[in-house]
Structures are given as C-alpha cells and as structure tokens.
C-alpha cells in the first residue's frame, strides 16, 4: 500500500519544540520549487570578475563621476584629478532623474549640484545647473526622455500548505510590474550631523603631530608600554627629556627597563623604580614604590628633615596606581622634574583612606592632603599637572530603566538610529570603530562616530586590543567629539577582530581588561562603559571573575551578553548568569543583552524579584522590529500594518539620502544599507498571524502569505524581493549590481532545534540566496 506524502499537522507546542514559529495555517506557505530568480546580480559573487578587473572598472567609473570640488571651485588637482571636470559631457551621460524632489530642496541649495539624482527639481540657479537644464531641454525636444522602468524579473514560486500537504493550485507569488518608483518625502529642515572629521585634525593624525601627552602620562603612571607609532609631536616632547621615560622613542625600552629592574640613582641611594613592559614584575614595582613613599613620608616627619620636602635627586616612577581609582584618577598624576633632569610620576592623594590601607595615620600625611598648599611644600615646587576630573566628578550617566539600542555594525547606521529614536529608543550608540584606524585618521572609520542632533544620549563604541592605542583614542574622542559615553567592545566574536587580540579575545586576558579600563578612564572626562560576553569557550564562563572589580577600574557600566564567543548567536542567552553577575556587583550599572524581542522579555528581566540589572540592551530584536521601543513604552504588542512598516522603510531611505548623499553614489549606499536591514526585517511575523504571542527571537519563521500583497512581499526572505523593494523607492539597480548580506545572521538554517544542556537551541545564522538557479549557502 503506497504511503501518503501528506505531512501530519503539528500543534503550536510541537512547532515551538522544533524551533519553528507557530503561524496560523491559513498564512503558511512552503516554497517547494524555485522556477526563476533572475535579479541582476542579487546574490553572492562578482560574476566571475577578477579583483584587478573590478579595480579597473571602479577606476573607470570614477573618471565618469563629476568632481564636487570642481563645482565649488576648490579642486586643486585640475587635469590630474581622478574625477570628471567636463560638466556638459557629464550632463549628457547622466541617468534620468528619479521621481520626486531633491532631499535638500527646502534648504536652498543641494551640496551635490547637478550630480544629484533629482537635479531636475532644483529651483536654485548656478552655471552647472544651467548647463544641465539646457541638456535636459535638448533631450526632451529630441524625444529621448523616457520613464524609469525596472529590469527585474520576479521569481515565480509554487506553494504548498505545510500542515495539510495539499498544493495550492495556481497560487503563485507574482508581483506586478511598475512604471517609475514611489516618491520619497522631502524634509522641511535637514539637520547637520555632529562629530564630523575636520581636515586639520585628520592632517595631524596623518602626520603624527597630534599631542597625546595626557594619555601617555597615564600610561606611564600605570607602567604600561606605549607601542603605538610615535608621531612628530611625541618626538619633540620626549626629546626634551632624553634621560627620562619621555625620552624613549617608538615605544622601545632598554634591556634594563624591559626587565623591570630597580636602578640606583647614585646621589642619595634612592631607588628609581622602573616599570616593566609587562609580566609579573609590575607588582614588585608597586611594592617598591609604596615602600619608597613610606620612607619619604617618614623622612618628612623626622625632626632632622624639612617637613614636606623631598630630595631633588629622588626619582620615583610608579608602575601601578597606588590609590583606588574612585579616590584618585588621571588628574592626580603629576610630574616632578628633578635637578638631574629626570621625570617622576607620583599620584596625588585626594583623601586619607588610601594611606590608612598602608598603615599611615592622618598626621603622617597631612602635607599630602587632598588640597595641598603648593606654595609651602617643596615636594610640589616642580609640579606640572592638568586639572582633570576624578571619576566621582565626571558626568553622571544613569542607564536605569532606559531603552538602549545596541551598537550594531553595518546595520546600526545613523539613518537606522534615527528610525529607532523616532520609535522611542532612549540611548543610542554608534557602530563599532577600530581604535587603530581612528588614530590613523581614516575618514571611513571616523564616519562611524557621527551623531544626529536627535540622539540626545549618544555614545561611541571602539574596539582594540592594547591599552596604549585605546587610551590615546579615548583622549582623541574626548577632546574632539560630542559624546555622552565611550564604550569598549570586548565581545565581538568575528575572527578578524579576535585575531588582533581585540573583541572577545580579551576575555582570555582579564589583566589586560583592567589595564584598558584604568588607562581609558583616566585619559578622558566622559564616562567609560564596557561590553563583553560571559566567556570565550562554552562551559567556561568567566565574566563573573572580574565584573565586581570593573567599577573600581573606572568604568561606570558594563553590558553583559549572555553567550560565549564560541556560541556566537546560537542557543538562547543565559539570563540566569547575567542576573547572578548583577547581584554580585551592586555598585555597578549592569546592562543585560541577548534575545530581548518584546516588552514581556524586557519586563521579565528587569522586574524580577532577584533582578539587579539597570536596563537591557536591544540588538537584533530592534533590527527585526524597531518598533519594539514603542511596545516597551506603551506596554503592548503592536500589530503593525504592512503600510506602517513600509512607511518606516521610506523614512529610512529619506534619512539615508540626507546622510549618504543624493548623488549616484549616495543612492547606491542607501540601497545597500537598506538591503542589509531588509535581510533582518523580513524575519518579523505580524502579531495577527501568530498562534502564540509574542514571537521569540530564536523561532524560525516559515514562508508566509500575508493579509495583503505588501505584507507578503515584506515577509519574503528572497534577495530578489529585497532588491525589488529598493527599486520601488530608489529606482532600478545599476548594471552589474551584486548584493550579499554582509552579516550572515539574516535568517536560519533548515536544521531542526538541538537540545543543549536541557535548553532548546536556536538556529545558527545562515541563509540561502537563490541566484540564477544556484543556491549559495551562507555559513
């Protein structure tokens, strides 16, 4: 007897056990056969082109782009310029304008001139605009003007019901063709972004002339090696003290210094404690420095000595801080220049408590009070110090109860953050930027730090593996940018980051985490926060071993992601471990992170009786449904319509054109970032289609048939449909266009859930893009 091909109908509980989102049967589709997916270049790869050929094509394309500096009369390269200076030729080759008006129409001028894709709508006059208008008039008179049409062939898909197994005869997904695209709204006011990289600052960074004296002083006081490339400003400053620590060039140290030896000064037999470049000798340096300080204070107490004086020949270099950072900070490090020309670093006490810890009474260190009389004390005669803020004096940053949008690489761009701010996000943070790239003045990296005026509480996230680079970056940001806090990424699981001893790899070096936190907190005045995971390897959670000490290192808050680096994003976040760490560090604002996808998740983590968290950080949940911030504010499940979701996409495109530009390059940048976001947005299942509410982040949504065609289109996980949506708003894709999601977390694998330690596993982050009949697996 032949067996039936029909699959049994599964209950919602059985679907959830398999990790499948329980959707009402009438809204479920299963793609059984792909007939065609012929989007021009939608998918992976470069159409078989070599890197050299791609580079050559890009160079050729640049020659066709109009030089913006030439339009403004500031191009200094003239005929050597890589861009086009022939306005009339550019106007003749320029593609047809897109429907609608220029995003900068209401500002009185467009910064992109005739290269704007909406240049025909410009009402302001200029020589180049007059040439373009003349060319457009000639085209129109010759009948060459034509409507913008799409070249996309939409896939036809046969559908069958998952539960009953019956084929839906003739039920195929067909998207009607269109003429032109939808007009985008024009803002009445275009706000200028903040934190732009100035040319003077970039030039200083390129030439190594930026003065990092503040950060370097902190690093020397902590006994940390400066291995970052020395610039001209450092060379000049350090050459003035060739015998001291400042005389070192390029971060190189002598063999004696590298071994952390104690050298005799030769005048009064006072030891100069030289910090080691690293290793276990730093504690010996600390003990020697403390002993020397006791002798100095005891000498000031003896009748035969002058109270409060210190021999000029004494050279003391402290390798580690002698005070708790809550009681002393970078502002307490001062430089004592001796008669021999040596430079010593000694921390200034702010209160008496640290001395009590080493057995010194108040009377013994009265001359070292928090407000010393500099004019009466010889110890302070040669003091050179900056007035810096202590940790307790820094700006108070209260995270409690505030919704926090996570820093998201690529997809957490400024236009997306504006969308989230409009939907109720309280705190936003820029995309992760590499510290070394910032120090080199790379414009692309500095662009990640830009801030929109609507971001009232805004931070930047930097990533690095060494205290010297991060301390210098902290000083650089503090002195040149407008930020409310600086976050350090210690949880990124990407191989290219971990291979540089940054990101999650710092979990293998807890001592370096302490060095980074201490150095950065003292190199800037704005608050410092950290973000990390619970461990590096599965089964070896170790974040709890250092989180209770983070506040004493100078950080005001720490975000803990409840997964290990080895997990990446597989399996659910361990909120029990996060809560445990919160209870063990009551003086630290601990922020939980992982799988927050509804206001119920938010409430469960923050209002639990044993919860000690300040707030929750929302990452992928905000990418899939950015209106989660509205749901949290209003404490409801929002069954958002397809039209409302599409309005958010239109608003993103408008914000993107304002941010990336309205020329051809800006339009394509907006398109690519939109496609990246759509690769997440398609994973949302509307509330009205669910059998169990709310949707969980680890549930794999099946192919859906929405309540209308637009809802079906927005739920599609096909790259062809994502490109289709972008063409509806930004016009047809250029010739040779290719797209592949940069993040491999755009959807799930087809494997079923795996039981791990009694917990159901979520699906690894992979997707399959259909392209020209070939299936490209994204691992």
VOGU-3710 file (C-alpha; in Angstrom, 3 decimals, decimal comma):
1> xxxxxxxxxx> 0,000/0,000/0,000  1,564/3,294/-1,035  2,395/5,683/1,728  0,833/9,123/1,773  3,056/12,127/1,169  0,949/14,288/3,430  2,736/15,602/6,497  0,995/15,464/9,860  -0,404/18,704/11,220  1,715/19,897/14,132
11> xxxxxxxxxx> 0,348/21,690/17,162  1,809/25,048/18,236  3,592/23,334/21,126  5,213/20,822/18,769  6,281/23,589/16,405  7,824/25,575/19,242  9,672/22,471/20,428  11,177/22,237/16,949  12,096/25,913/16,999  9,519/26,855/14,344
21> xxxxxxxxxx> 7,371/29,944/14,725  3,729/28,863/15,251  1,821/30,649/12,489  -1,872/30,195/11,757  -2,322/27,543/8,998  -4,046/29,879/6,551  -0,998/32,162/6,456  1,669/29,500/5,890  3,419/28,866/2,597  6,149/26,378/1,802
31> xxxxxxxxxx> 8,373/27,018/-1,184  8,753/23,655/-2,894  10,342/24,631/-6,201  12,097/27,717/-7,443  11,367/28,378/-11,088  13,447/31,523/-11,535  15,301/34,140/-9,525  16,961/36,345/-12,099  17,596/39,589/-10,270  20,576/41,293/-11,841
41> xxxxxxxxxx> 23,404/40,363/-9,542  21,269/39,665/-6,460  23,307/37,172/-4,537  26,903/36,406/-3,851  29,939/36,681/-6,014  31,295/39,116/-8,556  30,077/37,433/-11,751  33,445/35,756/-12,273  35,418/39,000/-12,388  38,929/39,122/-11,031
51> xxxxxxxxxx> 39,965/41,626/-8,392  42,130/43,507/-10,857  39,242/43,815/-13,294  36,926/45,060/-10,585  39,535/47,602/-9,516  39,943/48,744/-13,092  36,185/49,158/-13,511  35,966/51,199/-10,328  38,761/53,449/-11,518  36,989/53,907/-14,841
61> xxxxxxxxxx> 33,752/54,687/-13,049  35,479/57,388/-11,002  36,508/59,151/-14,195  32,808/59,476/-15,082  31,854/60,882/-11,667  31,687/64,643/-11,503  34,209/66,313/-9,203  32,285/68,049/-6,432  35,281/70,188/-5,530  35,428/71,452/-9,114
71> xxxxxxxxxx> 31,789/72,545/-8,926  32,558/74,597/-5,838  35,774/75,944/-7,362  38,078/74,309/-4,805  39,651/71,445/-6,777  43,423/71,841/-6,647  44,299/68,859/-8,833  42,973/70,338/-12,094  43,777/67,987/-15,009  45,331/65,432/-12,642
81> xxxxxxxxxx> 42,051/64,966/-10,787  40,661/61,426/-10,834  37,131/62,728/-11,337  35,372/64,336/-14,265  35,566/68,110/-14,840  33,567/68,137/-18,075  30,134/69,308/-16,942  28,451/69,150/-20,346  29,650/65,607/-21,058  28,535/64,513/-17,580
91> xxxxxxxxxx> 25,120/66,081/-18,106  24,637/64,179/-21,382  25,643/60,819/-19,829  23,760/61,374/-16,565  20,899/58,893/-15,981  17,351/60,127/-15,905  16,249/61,775/-12,687  14,325/59,754/-10,158  10,697/60,718/-9,449  10,112/63,260/-6,720
101> xxxxxxxxxx> 12,118/66,158/-5,375  15,656/66,621/-4,129  16,030/65,749/-0,411  17,773/69,118/0,081  15,167/71,153/-1,828  13,987/73,082/1,235  17,486/74,013/2,345  18,025/76,449/-0,516  20,925/74,559/-2,105  21,957/71,000/-2,855
111> xxxxxxxxxx> 25,519/70,053/-1,857  25,700/67,598/-4,793  24,786/70,054/-7,525  23,977/68,585/-10,910  25,222/65,141/-9,823  22,098/64,873/-7,660  19,685/62,210/-8,934  16,889/64,764/-8,508  18,790/67,675/-10,099  15,875/68,453/-12,411
121> xxxxxxxxxx> 13,827/69,559/-9,396  16,400/72,155/-8,292  14,958/75,646/-8,223  18,237/77,429/-7,495  20,488/78,611/-10,292  24,183/78,020/-10,900  26,416/77,770/-14,010  26,466/73,964/-13,848  22,712/73,811/-13,206  22,098/75,996/-16,257
131> xxxxxxxxxx> 24,152/73,602/-18,391  22,168/70,628/-17,078  18,842/72,347/-17,718  19,958/73,094/-21,271  20,894/69,437/-21,852  17,616/68,206/-20,360  15,707/70,581/-22,607  17,536/69,248/-25,667  16,820/65,655/-24,628  13,156/66,440/-24,224
141> xxxxxxxxxx> 12,942/68,162/-27,572  14,651/65,177/-29,239  12,195/62,790/-27,613  14,891/60,916/-25,714  13,224/61,373/-22,382  11,832/58,119/-21,102  10,299/56,759/-17,974  12,327/54,798/-15,487  11,440/51,121/-15,723  12,556/48,110/-13,773
151> xxxxxxxxxx> 14,714/45,392/-15,283  13,978/42,897/-12,536  12,421/39,537/-13,284  10,449/38,407/-10,263  10,643/34,743/-9,220  7,575/32,566/-9,641  7,091/30,203/-6,759  4,906/27,135/-6,428  3,353/26,926/-2,985  2,021/24,122/-0,866
161> xxxxxxxxxx> 0,488/24,028/2,577  2,867/22,855/5,283  0,269/21,318/7,541  -2,044/19,570/5,103  0,469/18,949/2,341  -2,064/19,964/-0,339  -0,825/22,007/-3,258  -2,437/25,394/-3,703  -3,289/25,175/-7,373  -2,343/28,301/-9,257
171> xxxxxxxxxx> -1,378/30,067/-6,039  1,880/31,717/-7,059  3,644/34,810/-5,836  3,548/37,316/-8,685  4,488/40,940/-8,144  3,066/43,257/-10,802  5,473/45,360/-12,793  5,566/49,127/-12,346  6,434/52,275/-14,216  8,695/54,555/-12,201
181> xxxxxxxxxx> 9,100/54,425/-8,429  7,468/55,867/-5,339  8,302/59,446/-4,443  10,017/59,998/-1,111  9,060/62,758/1,269  11,262/65,854/1,500  12,203/67,113/4,960  11,434/70,731/5,748  14,753/71,012/7,605  17,881/68,891/7,088
191> xxxxxxxxxx> 19,844/68,791/10,330  23,607/68,678/10,057  25,342/65,721/11,629  27,730/66,158/14,541  31,200/64,655/15,046  32,483/65,237/11,536  36,190/64,724/10,968  37,856/68,089/10,445  40,616/68,338/7,856  43,058/69,907/10,330
201> xxxxxxxxxx> 42,585/67,033/12,769  42,926/64,446/10,014  46,140/66,101/8,840  47,597/65,987/12,355  46,750/62,295/12,661  48,209/61,519/9,237  51,446/63,306/10,043  51,652/62,059/13,627  51,502/65,563/15,071  48,617/65,136/17,484
211> xxxxxxxxxx> 49,736/65,598/21,083  48,763/62,572/23,198  50,609/63,766/26,290  47,634/63,266/28,569  47,143/59,622/27,590  50,876/58,958/27,596  51,240/60,331/31,118  48,501/57,978/32,267  50,130/55,031/30,532  53,491/55,799/32,113
221> xxxxxxxxxx> 51,918/56,172/35,544  50,318/52,753/35,132  53,582/51,240/33,896  52,120/50,360/30,514  54,244/50,261/27,399  53,494/52,654/24,559  53,914/50,593/21,439  51,834/52,737/19,109  53,716/54,633/16,407  55,269/57,807/17,759
231> xxxxxxxxxx> 54,341/60,983/15,937  56,297/64,190/15,456  54,653/65,851/18,465  55,702/62,948/20,686  59,223/63,010/19,302  59,636/66,699/20,090  58,170/66,426/23,562  60,150/63,349/24,507  63,398/64,669/23,097  63,249/67,416/25,714
241> xxxxxxxxxx> 63,696/64,765/28,413  66,149/62,326/26,831  67,145/60,778/30,170  63,643/60,072/31,405  60,733/57,940/30,318  59,707/60,695/27,899  62,967/60,280/26,005  62,024/56,847/24,726  61,414/56,710/21,001  58,915/54,495/19,258
251> xxxxxxxxxx> 57,944/52,716/22,454  61,327/50,914/22,659  62,844/50,286/26,044  66,294/49,358/27,219  67,040/45,854/28,400  67,178/47,085/31,985  63,773/48,708/31,677  62,306/45,673/29,972  63,327/43,502/32,888  61,743/45,831/35,432
261> xxxxxxxxxx> 64,991/46,305/37,333  65,469/48,719/40,242  68,298/51,156/39,417  70,273/53,213/41,892  70,158/56,946/41,354  73,656/57,444/42,765  73,055/60,679/44,689  71,381/59,635/47,913  70,959/55,956/47,196  67,257/56,360/46,420
271> xxxxxxxxxx> 65,961/53,688/44,109  64,227/54,632/40,871  61,526/52,055/40,332  61,263/51,405/36,618  58,114/49,631/35,427  58,382/46,538/33,352  56,862/46,414/29,932  54,605/43,649/31,149  54,604/40,397/33,043  54,588/39,722/36,747
281> xxxxxxxxxx> 57,196/42,270/37,801  54,714/45,144/37,871  53,550/44,110/41,340  57,148/44,246/42,571  57,407/47,774/41,191  54,224/48,706/43,027  55,534/47,340/46,339  58,852/49,138/45,871  57,084/52,404/45,084  54,861/52,091/48,153
291> xxxxxxxxxx> 57,890/51,390/50,317  59,651/54,414/48,900  56,608/56,578/49,597  56,533/55,419/53,213  60,217/56,344/53,580  59,537/59,762/52,070  56,680/60,467/54,457  58,673/59,148/57,419  61,561/61,457/56,466  59,189/64,402/56,443
301> xxxxxxxxxx> 58,151/63,506/59,986  61,700/63,225/61,397  62,975/66,316/63,286  66,144/66,408/61,224  64,334/66,773/57,971  62,269/69,564/56,466  58,590/68,785/56,672  57,040/68,163/53,329  60,300/68,167/51,358  61,715/65,626/49,025
311> xxxxxxxxxx> 65,323/65,362/47,813  65,713/66,712/44,318  67,701/63,666/43,366  64,883/61,279/44,177  63,290/59,878/41,051  60,164/57,830/41,598  58,226/56,203/38,769  55,134/54,370/39,855  54,284/51,378/37,719  50,774/50,914/39,040
321> xxxxxxxxxx> 48,235/53,209/40,718  48,702/53,421/44,485  45,164/54,633/45,074  41,735/53,320/44,365  40,527/54,931/41,111  37,421/56,077/42,931  39,686/58,213/45,112  42,346/59,165/42,567  42,312/59,410/38,789  44,319/60,715/35,937
331> xxxxxxxxxx> 44,020/64,217/37,333  46,073/63,148/40,344  49,121/62,111/38,307  51,706/64,872/38,318  55,219/65,174/37,035  58,134/66,009/39,311  61,229/67,201/37,469  64,400/66,677/39,480  67,617/68,642/39,279  69,202/65,858/37,276
341> xxxxxxxxxx> 66,579/66,271/34,565  64,723/63,030/35,338  60,958/62,965/35,308  58,962/61,209/38,002  55,299/60,324/38,135  53,617/60,302/41,504  49,893/60,131/42,212  48,315/62,905/44,237  46,075/61,583/47,027  42,601/63,011/47,267
351> xxxxxxxxxx> 41,595/61,558/50,627  43,170/59,869/53,600  41,671/56,415/53,075  44,364/55,042/50,757  47,048/55,851/53,302  45,200/54,066/56,047  45,367/50,980/53,857  49,161/51,035/54,026  49,354/51,843/57,711  49,896/55,613/57,673
361> xxxxxxxxxx> 47,894/57,829/60,027  46,338/61,163/59,137  49,049/63,103/60,925  51,772/61,393/58,940  50,492/62,538/55,580  48,947/65,881/56,475  51,269/67,547/53,951  49,751/65,305/51,242  46,125/66,218/51,820  43,614/66,433/49,019
371> xxxxxxxxxx> 44,185/70,207/48,808  47,911/70,725/49,370  49,392/74,148/49,882  51,708/74,156/46,884  53,495/77,338/47,877  54,650/75,863/51,194  55,720/72,409/50,081  58,976/71,797/48,270  57,613/68,469/47,082  55,235/70,331/44,784
381> xxxxxxxxxx> 57,630/73,025/43,529  58,279/71,344/40,193  54,785/70,002/39,692  53,266/70,142/36,223  49,731/68,801/36,137  46,474/69,266/34,281  43,218/69,848/36,111  41,335/66,675/35,256  38,149/65,203/36,596  38,026/62,390/39,094
391> xxxxxxxxxx> 35,613/59,535/38,464  33,203/60,863/41,067  33,300/64,290/39,382  32,516/63,058/35,885  29,129/63,394/34,268  26,569/61,089/35,838  25,156/58,663/33,291  22,071/56,858/34,535  21,065/53,847/32,428  18,338/52,656/34,791
401> xxxxxxxxxx> 15,080/51,870/33,006  16,154/53,434/29,706  15,767/51,547/26,438  19,199/51,098/24,890  19,805/50,415/21,197  22,896/48,246/20,834  25,857/49,285/18,681  25,328/47,277/15,506  27,989/47,013/12,839  26,802/47,999/9,348
411> xxxxxxxxxx> 23,083/47,939/10,139  23,270/50,236/13,172  23,987/53,240/10,970  22,837/56,804/11,594  19,623/56,636/9,473  18,564/53,456/11,278  19,275/55,025/14,670  17,050/57,950/13,668  14,250/55,464/12,966  14,701/53,921/16,411
421> xxxxxxxxxx> 14,818/57,322/18,119  11,515/58,204/16,488  10,045/54,951/17,823  11,106/55,564/21,425  14,733/54,478/21,941  16,340/56,422/24,807  20,038/55,629/24,330  21,850/55,054/21,053  25,420/54,066/20,289  27,425/54,327/17,081
431> xxxxxxxxxx> 28,826/51,417/15,133  31,990/49,728/16,353  35,121/51,568/15,201  38,657/50,197/15,347  40,942/52,292/17,553  43,993/51,982/15,306  42,029/53,184/12,276  40,791/56,207/14,203  44,338/57,083/15,240  45,379/56,904/11,603
441> xxxxxxxxxx> 42,693/59,409/10,623  40,766/57,089/8,304  37,691/59,012/7,162  35,617/55,842/6,700  36,222/54,872/10,331  35,510/58,351/11,679  32,212/58,330/9,772  31,021/55,629/12,198  31,203/58,162/15,051  28,808/60,682/13,520
451> xxxxxxxxxx> 25,863/61,768/15,618  22,478/63,169/14,660  21,033/66,018/16,767  18,029/63,867/17,691  20,332/61,452/19,563  20,169/63,126/22,970  22,027/60,326/24,802  24,689/59,034/22,453  27,853/57,003/22,840  30,518/55,631/20,553
461> xxxxxxxxxx> 31,976/52,140/20,645  35,625/51,480/19,940  37,491/48,223/19,652  41,132/47,433/20,252  43,414/45,007/21,999  46,035/47,186/23,693  45,842/49,883/26,391  48,091/52,389/24,614  46,002/52,604/21,439  42,721/52,666/23,361
471> xxxxxxxxxx> 43,907/55,287/25,853  45,050/57,556/23,044  41,770/57,001/21,205  39,861/57,868/24,383  41,735/61,163/24,663  41,193/61,855/20,961  37,443/61,291/21,203  37,095/63,228/24,442  38,855/66,285/23,040  37,268/66,391/19,581
481> xxxxxxxxxx> 33,819/64,778/19,622  30,482/65,325/21,302  29,628/62,052/23,050  27,970/61,139/26,336  29,995/57,970/26,900  32,622/55,779/25,293  32,036/52,033/25,134  34,746/49,413/24,623  33,833/46,315/22,650  35,132/43,212/24,410
491> xxxxxxxxxx> 32,587/40,785/22,994  32,856/40,836/19,193  33,168/37,182/18,048  34,368/37,903/14,493  37,623/36,128/13,667  39,316/39,121/12,065  38,762/41,092/15,277  39,754/38,338/17,691  42,901/37,620/15,682  44,036/41,156/16,544
501> xxxxxxxxxx> 43,722/40,437/20,265  40,549/42,541/20,403  36,879/41,809/20,920  36,078/38,543/22,676  39,737/37,522/22,788  40,232/39,977/25,670  38,257/37,524/27,813  41,354/35,325/27,698  43,388/38,184/29,214  41,482/39,636/32,200
511> xxxxxxxxxx> 44,555/41,569/33,320  44,580/43,461/30,042  40,901/44,332/30,511  41,853/46,003/33,786  44,729/47,866/32,145  42,483/49,094/29,336  39,748/50,255/31,719  42,155/52,082/34,026  44,045/53,739/31,169  40,962/54,861/29,281
521> xxxxxxxxxx> 39,003/56,149/32,275  41,925/58,408/33,199  42,547/59,610/29,671  39,138/61,225/29,206  36,485/63,117/31,140  33,379/61,404/29,744  32,118/58,141/31,299  33,536/54,775/30,234  31,436/51,655/29,672  32,392/48,111/28,668
531> xxxxxxxxxx> 30,586/45,433/26,660  31,552/41,781/26,874  30,306/38,201/26,784  30,103/35,703/29,614  33,107/33,752/28,368  35,216/32,712/25,435  34,655/28,940/25,399  31,461/27,059/26,140  31,370/25,700/29,666  33,992/28,170/30,866
541> xxxxxxxxxx> 32,086/31,253/31,989  34,480/33,754/33,497  32,909/37,230/33,307  31,848/36,963/36,949  35,506/36,818/37,996  36,197/40,442/37,046  32,809/42,205/36,835  32,733/43,089/40,587  36,035/44,983/40,132  35,026/46,901/36,999
551> xxxxxxxxxx> 33,667/49,888/38,926  36,953/50,302/40,783  38,770/50,329/37,438  36,906/53,469/36,377  34,004/52,146/34,266  30,503/53,300/35,181  28,585/50,482/33,467  29,076/47,112/31,790  26,909/45,340/29,229  26,932/41,556/29,515
561> xxxxxxxxxx> 25,836/39,404/26,573  24,637/36,052/27,889  26,556/33,939/25,362  30,140/32,831/24,882  32,278/33,681/21,911  32,171/30,068/20,782  28,359/30,177/20,669  28,247/33,281/18,507  24,439/33,655/18,382  23,414/30,015/18,626
571> xxxxxxxxxx> 21,327/28,893/21,622  19,460/31,271/23,849  21,111/33,870/26,045  21,839/32,828/29,633  19,916/35,384/31,671  20,379/33,444/34,889  24,104/34,069/34,620  23,517/37,750/33,809  21,327/38,164/36,899  23,915/36,397/39,039
581> xxxxxxxxxx> 26,608/38,834/37,910  24,277/41,733/38,643  23,727/40,581/42,220  27,474/40,208/42,773  28,240/43,779/41,637  25,683/46,087/43,275  27,799/49,225/42,776  27,990/48,750/39,003  25,277/49,518/36,456  24,972/46,141/34,756
591> xxxxxxxxxx> 23,121/46,026/31,431  21,774/42,712/30,154  21,897/41,791/26,481  20,545/38,897/24,451  17,247/37,839/22,821  15,066/40,744/24,021  12,252/40,727/21,459  9,132/42,038/23,231  8,072/44,150/26,162  7,357/40,929/28,052
601> xxxxxxxxxx> 11,009/39,907/27,725  12,017/43,390/28,894  9,735/43,214/31,941  10,813/39,691/32,825  14,480/40,669/33,000  14,070/43,996/34,813  11,141/43,471/37,175  12,057/40,031/38,503  12,422/39,886/42,288  16,077/38,841/42,068
611> xxxxxxxxxx> 16,960/41,210/39,211  19,842/43,594/39,818  20,061/44,949/36,277  19,874/48,610/35,352  18,418/48,072/31,893  18,521/45,866/28,803  20,345/46,436/25,545  18,388/45,528/22,414  20,254/44,457/19,279  18,847/42,016/16,728
621> xxxxxxxxxx> 15,361/42,480/18,178  15,483/46,134/17,115  16,675/45,208/13,621  13,764/42,816/13,092  11,171/45,133/14,639  12,447/48,589/15,582  9,006/49,416/16,996  9,932/47,250/19,993  10,840/50,519/21,724  7,255/51,721/21,247
631> xxxxxxxxxx> 5,953/48,421/22,608  8,122/48,804/25,710  6,989/52,382/26,270  3,300/51,544/25,779  3,453/48,015/27,264  1,547/46,373/24,421  2,014/44,106/21,422  1,719/46,250/18,321  0,131/44,507/15,343  1,761/46,936/12,954
641> xxxxxxxxxx> 0,309/47,007/9,461  2,284/46,446/6,274  1,658/50,048/5,273  3,147/51,349/8,511  6,191/49,116/8,067  6,630/50,341/4,510  6,441/53,955/5,737  9,397/53,208/8,033  11,334/51,896/5,033  10,507/55,046/3,072
651> xxxxxxxxxx> 11,641/57,169/6,014  14,906/55,202/6,184  15,543/55,971/2,511  14,913/59,668/3,089  17,280/59,706/6,069  19,833/57,749/4,062  19,834/60,203/1,181  20,340/63,067/3,620  23,225/61,212/5,270  25,000/59,460/2,373
661> xxxxxxxxxx> 24,058/61,914/-0,348  21,606/62,332/-3,205  24,106/61,652/-5,994  24,518/58,253/-7,652  26,967/57,053/-5,022  24,720/58,176/-2,157  21,699/56,462/-3,703  23,577/53,170/-4,029  24,946/53,421/-0,488  21,402/53,969/0,758
671> xxxxxxxxxx> 20,247/50,972/-1,289  22,911/48,634/0,083  22,274/49,583/3,696  18,532/49,243/3,088  19,059/45,734/1,707  21,128/44,839/4,778  18,269/45,958/7,009  15,637/44,138/4,917  17,577/40,896/5,427  16,581/41,221/9,102
681> xxxxxxxxxx> 13,231/42,939/8,723  11,779/40,020/6,756  12,033/37,801/9,841  9,203/39,613/11,596  5,908/37,727/11,826  2,899/40,031/12,308  1,034/39,556/15,581  -2,217/38,769/13,757  -0,591/35,774/12,037  0,736/34,153/15,220
691> xxxxxxxxxx> -0,901/31,356/17,165  1,288/32,085/20,178  2,163/35,661/21,164  4,790/37,056/21,437  7,225/35,857/18,787  10,582/34,681/20,135  13,864/35,626/18,540  15,055/32,044/18,119  11,893/30,877/16,341  12,399/30,199/12,641
701> xxxxxxxxxx> 9,550/31,807/10,674  8,119/29,708/7,823  7,370/31,276/4,423  4,324/33,449/4,937  1,290/34,530/2,982  0,372/37,900/4,435  -3,009/39,535/4,819  -2,251/41,574/1,702  0,318/41,601/-1,098  2,549/44,167/0,589
711> xxxxxxxxxx> 2,699/42,115/3,789  3,633/39,057/1,740  6,376/40,994/-0,015  7,824/42,354/3,249  7,908/38,822/4,706  9,837/37,350/1,789  13,328/36,031/2,552  14,360/36,209/-1,112  17,116/38,659/-2,031  15,199/39,260/-5,270
721> xxxxxxxxxx> 12,288/40,726/-3,346  14,584/42,860/-1,189  16,091/44,373/-4,324  12,576/44,780/-5,684  11,590/46,857/-2,652  14,685/49,021/-3,029  13,801/49,667/-6,683  10,348/50,795/-5,683  11,968/53,632/-3,716  15,410/54,263/-5,225
731> xxxxxxxxxx> 14,987/53,356/-8,875  16,483/50,439/-10,791  19,785/48,947/-9,736  22,823/49,836/-11,854  24,288/47,430/-14,366  26,361/44,665/-12,777  24,780/45,189/-9,342  25,528/42,464/-6,799  24,326/42,056/-3,245  25,024/39,577/-0,484
741> xxxxxxxxxx> 24,127/40,242/3,162  27,248/41,322/4,972  26,024/39,737/8,184  25,310/36,051/7,983  22,580/36,395/10,604  19,896/37,302/8,105  17,951/34,048/8,516  18,254/30,472/9,734  19,451/27,103/8,567  16,941/24,416/7,734
751> xxxxxxxxxx> 18,094/22,146/10,559  15,810/21,464/13,486  16,483/22,632/17,011  19,182/20,911/19,013  18,947/20,176/22,704  21,949/21,581/24,573  22,226/21,296/28,341  18,494/20,943/28,603  17,804/24,096/26,585  16,423/24,291/23,084
761> xxxxxxxxxx> 18,930/25,672/20,622  18,179/28,480/18,235  19,288/28,157/14,673  22,711/29,104/13,505  22,809/32,249/11,449  22,748/31,271/7,836  20,684/31,901/4,770  20,409/30,717/1,221  20,081/33,209/-1,601  18,615/31,997/-4,854
771> xxxxxxxxx> 20,610/33,394/-7,789  20,298/32,256/-11,392  19,111/28,840/-10,304  22,097/28,316/-7,984  21,839/28,055/-4,252  24,607/29,961/-2,415  24,842/28,798/1,174  25,935/31,430/3,697  27,510/29,635/6,605
//
